[in-house]
């Protein structure tokens, strides 16, 4: 509760100020505490004791307040109006990138995701152009997704209706789509190196959602030198970097600048073209870390959304049944789904949107930073201040969604059962630093879901009433509980 402090040896206070932002001075009154407790000898992990979420804090202090994560001062924005005013109405002011401490251990301001200023602009511009040239958002990538869906369906048939954990089935499939763009080829599902990469991605992403990950977020300057679970996360990230470095080196040795084969080649060509330009940001380090960011994001967020979504369908079989009916009516059983079908499948489209809203996979978004002294809602946010635009608070805003805490596809349906857009649908963020993989993600979610449900029915070893769809972990990421699923051929 606000005002109550538990202990991590001594209380770790996260001071929350009642929207008292003044140029160069933010008083540090202890209006709120986040409580962390050390595990006892029998407990292998740190657990977070009950404490107010940022949205709960905003109920008392308003939609804009200051939070201190250890030594870091962060301005938090909650709710649809505050977030959209910042990221859309004042997009340039809030266009800087803040810190995500676990990933910052590796990226340190390099690569397209975690860079700032001219570096971010150059890398983002070429990344978007290159992805488009390789068909992202177009018919070319749709065909690639459907090709991968074929491999997935074969793998799922191999489960023979027995219970299995879908985690790596989904991550292999989703990862192969982005791999075909950045590396120029897919991996075999049993490739040991590929499975090792997926394990590294999964483990490092999961760490950010744990209490240890949140503690590291507050005290990374000290904890990066100490033993603990963060060391394993660092090892996973370092392993991913080494893999990308090997890929980039191999591409350098076989590069034909007149015929780039993939995303890496395009960046290498650009690096050659600008080798005499002292202001160019196309260095090997930026190529490696940009490729890694795209490979990581293109693998984990969508596969996690699908995995969480399948758990929800096990909980609510009546929703799955309505999707089956729409698939049979619009696509049938004998032809492959296509993106053209989506406009005729409003219920399926609404369910996918509700997956993304309810699952809220990246609830804080990536931290922003104001690039200048920024007036906002009567206050001045000093230049370089970090800002957390809480995307989850928008996706769960009761002024925008009638029953935000409930999984309800009607949030995206009008009175006639047709698909209804919502300005508060922001899982890909908005403004200057929105996720440029949005079009690819939307295509993957629709085509993979419809391909699977065209061929299978879901069944759970548990009764639907006993299935828990609350998150297993919530931190930088939101992760679903582990479960088993049976796929029965239709």
Secondary structure, 3 states (H helix, E strand, C coil): CCCCCCCCCCCCECCEECCCCECCECCCCCCCECCEECCCCCCCCCEECCCCCHHHHHHHHCCEEEEEECCEEEEEECCHHHHHHHHHHCCCCCCEECCCHHHHHHHCCCHHHHCCHHHHHHHHHHHHHHHHHCCCCCHHHHHHHHHHHHHHHHHHHCCCCCCECCHHHHHHHHHHHHHHHHCCCCCCCCCHHHHHHHHHHHHHHHHCCCHHHHHHHHHHHHHCCCCCHHHHHHHHHHHHHHHHHHHHHHHHHHCCCCCCCCHHHHHHHHHHHCCCCCCCCCCHHHHHHHHHHHHHHHHHHHHHHHHHHHHHHHHCHHHHHHHHHHHHHHCCCCCCCCHHHHHHCHHHHHHHHHHHHHHCCCCCCCCEECCCCEEECCEEECCCCEEEECHHHHHCCCCCCCCCCCCCHHHHECCCCCECCCCCCCCCCCHHHCCCCHHHHHHHHHHHHHHHHHHEEEECCCCHHHCCCCCCEECCCEECCCCCEEEEEC
